């Protein structure tokens, strides 16, 4: 008896109807899309990912370097891909950490706002608003006729008054700037007062604009912008950690092998930090000594992980773990923090 032919709805190629799956593209041959099928596929795909996650989780946490070693050796279907594992764990960590960021951002906004308020209420000898307007604001804002009745005074008096004020660290007199804003000066005139000129390059122009925004917002949101930059920065920091490992183990595999170890190690760091935040915030406030002991365990983890992954002695691995940590924390992280602070200020 001649078998009937079935046409695949995905690739539109024909095959015998006794096949359960298309031999060309792999799609199931006879499956009507129902709600149960839709959710079954979704849940099965999720638990397939979840199963590999937990198969990797326990050896990752309790057997330093083992998962990375087996992945490099070729046992890759059993464990979740290191980059995928890192991404999954980092998303969960930064979700947990976002609750702390809100607290930090709220506290910082209050402190900055209070600082501007104190500066604004300082009992200092400032000239009247009309003095600042007539002496500092260009003639363009007098066109509406509202400010024509102010007396003009010598600029030397204004400069003397400016010298007696308290200036913020952004490099301009905030009280004079507030007076310009209150007088209706245009944004371009405000920018020129705090340092913008025709010869200003891209970086200076960006800085001056952000300085004006920072002043007007009383610093609000700057801490949030800083923490928002950290996940992006970590994508550059992690390869630098792998590069340091390459310097100490330059004969021990390709750079990709060091990246595998780095992905799993940073995943472990996120797990520990997420655990500490969760426990301290929502379960019980752990003693500081215990918090530091848990954080110290991450170095012990690195030591044992390097020993197992690179097959070297305990003392040599301890030395290399110490040097790697020293170089990373003393050179890479401080430089990264400076870049993050500058970037978050320029783009917040």
C-alpha positions as semicolon CSV with decimal commas, in nm:
position;residue;x (nm);y (nm);z (nm)
1;X;0,000;0,000;0,000
2;X;0,136;0,335;-0,106
3;X;0,191;0,571;0,186
4;X;0,039;0,914;0,175
5;X;0,244;1,229;0,164
6;X;0,239;1,504;0,427
7;X;0,345;1,866;0,367
8;X;0,537;2,042;0,641
9;X;0,372;2,369;0,741
10;X;0,709;2,520;0,830
11;X;0,945;2,437;0,540
12;X;0,668;2,325;0,298
13;X;0,852;2,009;0,196
14;X;0,675;1,675;0,155
15;X;0,745;1,353;0,345
16;X;0,567;1,027;0,434
17;X;0,277;1,070;0,672
18;X;0,415;0,805;0,909
19;X;0,680;1,055;1,025
20;X;0,596;1,231;1,353
21;X;0,845;1,507;1,280
22;X;0,953;1,673;0,957
23;X;1,282;1,509;0,847
24;X;1,396;1,838;0,692
25;X;1,337;2,101;0,963
26;X;1,236;1,897;1,272
27;X;0,897;2,056;1,335
28;X;0,625;1,826;1,468
29;X;0,421;1,699;1,177
30;X;0,069;1,698;1,318
31;X;0,018;1,944;1,596
32;X;-0,266;2,192;1,611
33;X;-0,185;2,510;1,798
34;X;-0,401;2,508;2,110
35;X;-0,368;2,682;2,443
36;X;-0,241;2,362;2,607
37;X;0,019;2,309;2,335
38;X;0,130;2,671;2,362
39;X;0,185;2,657;2,737
40;X;0,329;2,306;2,728
41;X;0,604;2,416;2,489
42;X;0,674;2,726;2,694
43;X;0,694;2,540;3,024
44;X;0,895;2,251;2,882
45;X;1,147;2,492;2,732
46;X;1,169;2,680;3,062
47;X;1,225;2,367;3,269
48;X;1,480;2,240;3,020
49;X;1,677;2,559;3,090
50;X;1,599;2,536;3,461
51;X;1,718;2,176;3,488
52;X;2,056;2,261;3,337
53;X;2,075;2,564;3,563
54;X;2,042;2,354;3,877
55;X;2,269;2,083;3,740
56;X;2,529;2,357;3,719
57;X;2,432;2,539;4,038
58;X;2,536;2,297;4,311
59;X;2,875;2,197;4,166
60;X;2,937;2,563;4,078
61;X;2,877;2,678;4,436
62;X;3,029;2,389;4,628
63;X;3,301;2,261;4,393
64;X;3,503;2,563;4,274
65;X;3,636;2,535;3,920
66;X;3,472;2,199;3,848
67;X;3,197;2,318;3,612
68;X;3,440;2,539;3,418
69;X;3,688;2,253;3,392
70;X;3,430;2,006;3,263
71;X;3,291;2,262;3,017
72;X;3,636;2,323;2,871
73;X;3,695;1,946;2,853
74;X;3,388;1,914;2,630
75;X;3,105;1,817;2,866
76;X;2,882;2,105;2,755
77;X;2,529;1,970;2,720
78;X;2,500;1,880;3,087
79;X;2,577;2,232;3,209
80;X;2,437;2,569;3,120
81;X;2,659;2,772;2,888
82;X;2,884;3,000;3,100
83;X;2,780;3,324;2,927
84;X;2,414;3,226;2,951
85;X;2,460;3,131;3,317
86;X;2,630;3,464;3,390
87;X;2,354;3,657;3,215
88;X;2,079;3,469;3,398
89;X;2,238;3,512;3,741
90;X;2,328;3,878;3,682
91;X;1,970;3,963;3,583
92;X;1,840;3,809;3,908
93;X;2,112;3,982;4,111
94;X;2,052;4,329;3,968
95;X;1,679;4,284;4,019
96;X;1,744;4,216;4,388
97;X;2,003;4,492;4,405
98;X;1,759;4,742;4,249
99;X;1,571;4,759;4,580
100;X;1,890;4,873;4,752
101;X;1,965;5,115;4,469
102;X;1,630;5,285;4,529
103;X;1,726;5,339;4,892
104;X;2,071;5,469;4,801
105;X;1,930;5,695;4,532
106;X;1,660;5,834;4,761
107;X;1,909;5,902;5,040
108;X;2,158;6,061;4,802
109;X;1,890;6,283;4,647
110;X;1,790;6,405;4,992
111;X;2,150;6,478;5,088
112;X;2,220;6,664;4,764
113;X;1,896;6,859;4,786
114;X;1,976;6,954;5,145
115;X;2,322;7,061;5,040
116;X;2,185;7,292;4,773
117;X;1,930;7,424;5,021
118;X;2,199;7,501;5,279
119;X;2,410;7,669;5,014
120;X;2,112;7,872;4,903
121;X;2,034;7,987;5,257
122;X;2,388;8,079;5,354
123;X;2,401;8,422;5,516
124;X;2,650;8,578;5,276
125;X;2,683;8,922;5,127
126;X;2,527;8,872;4,785
127;X;2,425;9,158;4,558
128;X;2,056;9,205;4,488
129;X;1,895;9,028;4,196
130;X;1,882;9,352;3,998
131;X;2,257;9,397;4,044
132;X;2,327;9,050;3,907
133;X;2,087;9,097;3,621
134;X;2,228;9,428;3,508
135;X;2,590;9,328;3,552
136;X;2,595;8,967;3,431
137;X;2,297;8,896;3,207
138;X;2,339;8,989;2,839
139;X;2,118;9,259;2,695
140;X;1,908;9,002;2,509
141;X;1,688;8,928;2,808
142;X;1,609;9,295;2,866
143;X;1,415;9,317;2,541
144;X;1,083;9,244;2,712
145;X;1,113;9,573;2,905
146;X;1,066;9,412;3,245
147;X;1,422;9,468;3,362
148;X;1,499;9,812;3,222
149;X;1,450;9,991;3,552
150;X;1,740;9,815;3,729
151;X;2,045;10,018;3,818
152;X;2,372;9,935;3,647
153;X;2,666;9,894;3,877
154;X;3,036;9,838;3,812
155;X;3,125;9,476;3,745
156;X;3,400;9,499;4,002
157;X;3,140;9,509;4,277
158;X;2,975;9,199;4,138
159;X;3,307;9,020;4,111
160;X;3,381;9,110;4,473
161;X;3,043;8,974;4,577
162;X;3,105;8,656;4,381
163;X;3,435;8,606;4,560
164;X;3,254;8,613;4,893
165;X;3,008;8,340;4,803
166;X;3,038;7,967;4,856
167;X;3,091;7,785;4,527
168;X;3,005;7,423;4,450
169;X;3,260;7,185;4,306
170;X;3,131;7,207;3,951
171;X;3,333;7,523;3,896
172;X;3,075;7,799;3,899
173;X;2,889;8,016;4,150
174;X;2,556;7,846;4,208
175;X;2,390;8,150;4,366
176;X;2,474;8,369;4,069
177;X;2,344;8,098;3,835
178;X;2,018;8,081;4,034
179;X;1,985;8,456;3,995
180;X;2,031;8,427;3,619
181;X;1,766;8,155;3,602
182;X;1,526;8,363;3,812
183;X;1,586;8,663;3,588
184;X;1,480;8,466;3,281
185;X;1,815;8,419;3,112
186;X;1,812;8,177;2,821
187;X;1,976;7,837;2,852
188;X;2,254;7,946;2,617
189;X;2,328;8,245;2,841
190;X;2,328;8,020;3,147
191;X;2,570;7,784;2,975
192;X;2,800;8,070;2,882
193;X;2,806;8,189;3,241
194;X;2,927;7,851;3,368
195;X;3,201;7,822;3,108
196;X;3,068;7,745;2,760
197;X;3,223;7,944;2,476
198;X;3,257;7,924;2,100
199;X;3,582;7,730;2,124
200;X;3,442;7,461;2,354
201;X;3,496;7,107;2,230
202;X;3,255;6,815;2,250
203;X;3,361;6,698;2,595
204;X;3,355;7,045;2,752
205;X;3,018;7,121;2,593
206;X;2,877;6,791;2,726
207;X;3,020;6,859;3,072
208;X;2,881;7,213;3,089
209;X;2,534;7,099;2,981
210;X;2,530;6,821;3,237
211;X;2,660;7,059;3,505
212;X;2,366;7,289;3,436
213;X;2,127;6,993;3,445
214;X;2,284;6,872;3,770
215;X;2,237;7,217;3,922
216;X;1,875;7,253;3,812
217;X;1,783;6,904;3,933
218;X;1,976;6,956;4,256
219;X;2,175;6,643;4,179
220;X;1,865;6,425;4,160
221;X;1,912;6,092;3,983
222;X;2,293;6,098;3,965
223;X;2,328;5,795;4,195
224;X;2,069;5,603;3,993
225;X;2,263;5,681;3,676
226;X;2,582;5,553;3,841
227;X;2,429;5,218;3,935
228;X;2,261;5,187;3,595
229;X;2,606;5,198;3,435
230;X;2,746;4,910;3,640
231;X;2,587;4,616;3,448
232;X;2,723;4,754;3,121
233;X;3,066;4,813;3,275
234;X;3,082;4,453;3,396
235;X;3,075;4,326;3,037
236;X;3,409;4,502;2,995
237;X;3,544;4,424;3,342
238;X;3,494;4,049;3,311
239;X;3,718;4,010;3,003
240;X;3,983;4,216;3,184
241;X;3,971;3,964;3,468
242;X;4,017;3,687;3,212
243;X;4,309;3,881;3,065
244;X;4,480;3,890;3,406
245;X;4,432;3,514;3,431
246;X;4,587;3,481;3,086
247;X;4,895;3,669;3,209
248;X;4,944;3,423;3,495
249;X;4,844;3,113;3,296
250;X;4,959;3,206;2,948
251;X;5,050;2,845;2,865
252;X;4,727;2,702;3,007
253;X;4,484;2,721;2,719
254;X;4,330;2,985;2,500
255;X;4,182;3,312;2,613
256;X;3,835;3,156;2,569
257;X;3,923;2,906;2,843
258;X;4,000;3,187;3,086
259;X;3,672;3,353;2,987
260;X;3,483;3,036;3,078
261;X;3,637;3,037;3,425
262;X;3,565;3,412;3,461
263;X;3,200;3,375;3,363
264;X;3,142;3,104;3,621
265;X;3,342;3,285;3,890
266;X;3,152;3,611;3,843
267;X;2,829;3,412;3,849
268;X;2,936;3,277;4,187
269;X;3,010;3,631;4,307
270;X;2,660;3,742;4,206
271;X;2,509;3,444;4,385
272;X;2,693;3,531;4,707
273;X;2,612;3,901;4,689
274;X;2,249;3,830;4,606
275;X;2,230;3,590;4,899
276;X;2,371;3,850;5,139
277;X;2,133;4,123;5,022
278;X;1,832;3,892;5,039
279;X;1,912;3,760;5,387
280;X;2,006;4,096;5,538
281;X;1,713;4,285;5,389
282;X;1,423;4,043;5,417
283;X;1,514;3,759;5,655
284;X;1,760;3,850;5,931
285;X;2,028;4,112;5,972
286;X;2,350;3,913;5,984
287;X;2,639;4,031;6,203
288;X;2,898;4,233;6,015
289;X;3,165;3,979;6,103
290;X;2,963;3,705;5,935
291;X;2,907;3,922;5,627
292;X;3,281;3,978;5,595
293;X;3,349;3,608;5,649
294;X;3,113;3,517;5,366
295;X;3,277;3,775;5,140
296;X;3,619;3,635;5,234
297;X;3,497;3,294;5,117
298;X;3,488;3,430;4,761
299;X;3,868;3,460;4,770
300;X;3,900;3,106;4,908
301;X;3,667;2,997;4,629
302;X;3,893;3,166;4,373
303;X;4,201;2,998;4,522
304;X;4,054;2,647;4,513
305;X;3,891;2,711;4,175
306;X;4,222;2,812;4,018
307;X;4,390;2,508;4,167
308;X;4,129;2,270;4,026
309;X;4,087;2,441;3,688
310;X;4,457;2,488;3,606
311;X;4,592;2,180;3,788
312;X;4,864;2,356;3,984
313;X;4,972;2,329;4,348
314;X;4,791;2,490;4,638
315;X;5,065;2,739;4,725
316;X;5,123;2,848;4,366
317;X;4,748;2,881;4,316
318;X;4,723;3,084;4,637
319;X;4,994;3,320;4,512
320;X;4,827;3,364;4,174
321;X;4,484;3,411;4,332
322;X;4,629;3,683;4,556
323;X;4,805;3,860;4,269
324;X;4,499;3,838;4,046
325;X;4,281;3,985;4,319
326;X;4,537;4,257;4,396
327;X;4,575;4,366;4,032
328;X;4,203;4,358;3,968
329;X;4,100;4,548;4,282
330;X;4,385;4,799;4,282
331;X;4,406;4,882;3,913
332;X;4,108;4,764;3,710
333;X;3,822;4,840;3,949
334;X;3,938;5,194;4,047
335;X;3,990;5,284;3,682
336;X;3,649;5,140;3,598
337;X;3,484;5,338;3,879
338;X;3,630;5,661;3,743
339;X;3,502;5,579;3,395
340;X;3,159;5,486;3,534
341;X;3,135;5,809;3,735
342;X;3,234;6,024;3,437
343;X;3,002;5,835;3,204
344;X;2,707;5,843;3,443
345;X;2,753;6,219;3,490
346;X;2,777;6,290;3,118
347;X;2,474;6,080;3,024
348;X;2,241;6,082;3,324
